C-alpha cells in the first residue's frame, strides 16, 4: 500500500512522501501552505460497506483511506466512538437534530488518537523512524506518547507551561520524555533542530506561520466522516461543527467526506463551522485573505487545546469549499456550554471541546443553522483531561455530620433541592435471586 505522495493543497505541486516535515516551497514563504497525502492507485475501487463492516473495530476498518495497511497498524482500538443525540441541549438551542461525536471514548481520551495511530504507523512502517517528536498543550502529546510506546519508539514532547496536569501525567506514564521550555516558539525551534540533525519524526507543527500537523497523521481524521455517516444510516449531516486550532481534524474530516461522495455513499458534503478563540479565521473571512492573520491574545484562554492565535490555509480551504463559517467563541459562552452539557446530557467535556456546542448555539441563534438541520458537534476530549476548580464547575462537596437531617438541611441550603420526595419509591428488598430475562426467550 506504499503508494503515497504529497501534494500542496493550494497550488497542487507534487512532492515525494518523505517531505512530510515540510510546507510547499513552490508557494513560497509568503504563502504558508500544508501538504496533504495523495495516492497513486485508485484506493476506492471495490470498497463496499460490507467490507468495512467486517473490518477491525477501529479506524483501520477504513484501511483503503489510510497510508499503511491495517496488518501493520500501530493501534489501540481507536475510533468507532459513540455518537449521541443531545436532545435536551438541542431543544434549548432550537435544534431538532443535534448530535455529539464523543471522542473522549478514544484510548487516551481525545480525537488525537486518530492522528497518533496513523502518524506512528507511518513513522514506523514507511519511514523507519526511531524518535517521535511533538509540541503539545496536552492531548496530542498524550496520544503520540501512547502510540510511540505501543510501537516501541522513543518519544519527546515539548510543552510551554500551559499543559494540563492530567495530560502531562499521561505523557509521563507512557514513558515519554517531557520537556518544558520558556515559550511556544522555543518548542518549534528545538523540534526543527531535532528533525534536521537527527531525523526525528514530527507529528505536530514545528515552524511558523503554522500550516498544520504531520500530513500522514491527518489522514486518520478521515475516519470521522465515515463513522458519522454510518451512524446516520449513510446520510451526511447538514453541519459539522468543530473546535479548531490549526484545522487538522477539520481538513481530514472534509477529505473523508470527499471520499464518501466519490464512492456515491452520500449525495453532498456537509457545511463546516470552525469554533476558534481569537478570531483569526473570522478576520480572514472578513477581509477575503488567503492567509489568516496573527491575532492579539488579550487573555489566556481556558480552552488551551485551541489556543492558537493564527489560523491556517487548510482551515480556510474547508470553510470556503463547503460554504462554511468560522465562529469566534467567548470564554463565558464556552464555559456555559461545558456546564450545560454536563448537567443536561451527562457529558463532561474538556473546555475546548465545548467550543463546538457554543458555536452551534450561536449559529442557530443568528439563523445560519436551521431548526431542522442535522448538526454534529465534534466533542474532542473529556473533562477528566483538566482539573477545574469547584467554582468553575458550579458545584462543591458538602461536608456534614453523619445525620440525615443535617444532610437534608445542607442540600436544601446549598443546592435548593428537596431530596425527600417519594414520587419514585425505592424498590422493595428481597432475598430472592433476581430473575434473568433473556431477549427472545419464551415461557
C-alpha positions, 0 to 999 in steps of 0.5 A: 500500500506504499503508494503515497505522495504529497501534494500542496493543497493550494497550488497542487505541486507534487512532492515525494512522501518523505517531505512530510516535515515540510510546507510547499516551497513552490508557494513560497514563504509568503504563502504558508501552505500544508501538504496533504497525502495523495495516492497513486492507485485508485484506493476506492475501487471495490470498497463496499460497506460490507467490507468495512463492516467486517473490518477491525473495530477501529479506524483501520476498518477504513484501511483503503483511506489510510497510508499503511495497511491495517496488518501493520497498524500501530493501534489501540482500538481507536475510533468507532466512538459513540455518537449521541443525540443531545436532545435536551441541549438541542431543544434549548438551542432550537435544534431538532437534530443535534448530535455529539461525536464523543471522542473522549471514548478514544484510548487516551481520551481525545480525537488525537488518537486518530492522528497518533495511530496513523502518524506512528504507523507511518513513522514506523512502517514507511519511514523507519523512524526511531524518535517521535517528536511533538509540541503539545498543550496536552492531548496530542502529546498524550496520544503520540506518547501512547502510540510511540510506546505501543510501537516501541519508539522513543518519544519527546514532547515539548510543552510551554507551561500551559499543559494540563496536569492530567495530560502531562501525567499521561505523557509521563506514564507512557514513558515519554520524555517531557520537556518544558521550555520558556515559550511556544516558539522555543518548542518549534525551534528545538523540534526543527533542530531535532528533525534536521540533525537527527531525523526525528519524526514530527507529528505536530507543527514545528515552524511558523506561520503554522500550516498544520500537523504531520500530513500522514497523521491527518489522514486518520481524521478521515475516519470521522466522516465515515463513522458519522455517516454510518451512524446516520444510516449513510446520510451526511449531516447538514453541519459539522461543527468543530473546535479548531486550532490549526484545522487538522481534524477539520481538513481530514474530516472534509477529505473523508467526506470527499471520499464518501461522495466519490464512492456515491455513499452520500449525495453532498458534503456537509457545511463546516463551522470552525469554533476558534478563540481569537478570531483569526479565521473570522478576520480572514473571512472578513477581509477575503485573505488567503492567509489568516492573520496573527491575532492579539491574545488579550487573555489566556484562554481556558480552552488551551487545546485551541489556543492558537492565535493564527489560523491556517490555509487548510482551515480556510480551504474547508470553510470556503469549499463547503460554504462554511463559517468560522465562529469566534467563541467567548470564554463565558459562552464556552464555559456555559456550554461545558456546564450545560452539557454536563448537567443536561446530557451527562457529558463532561467535556474538556473546555475546548471541546465545548467550543463546538456546542457554543458555536452551534448555539450561536449559529442557530441563534443568528439563523445560519443553522436551521431548526431542522438541520442535522448538526454534529458537534465534534466533542474532542476530549473529556473533562477528566483531561483538566482539573477545574476548580469547584467554582468553575464547575458550579458545584462543591462537596458538602461536608456534614455530620453523619445525620440525615437531617443535617444532610437534608438541611445542607442540600436544601441550603446549598443546592435548593433541592428537596431530596425527600420526595417519594414520587419514585419509591425505592424498590422493595428488598428481597432475598430472592435471586433476581430473575434473568430475562433473556431477549427472545426467550419464551415461557 
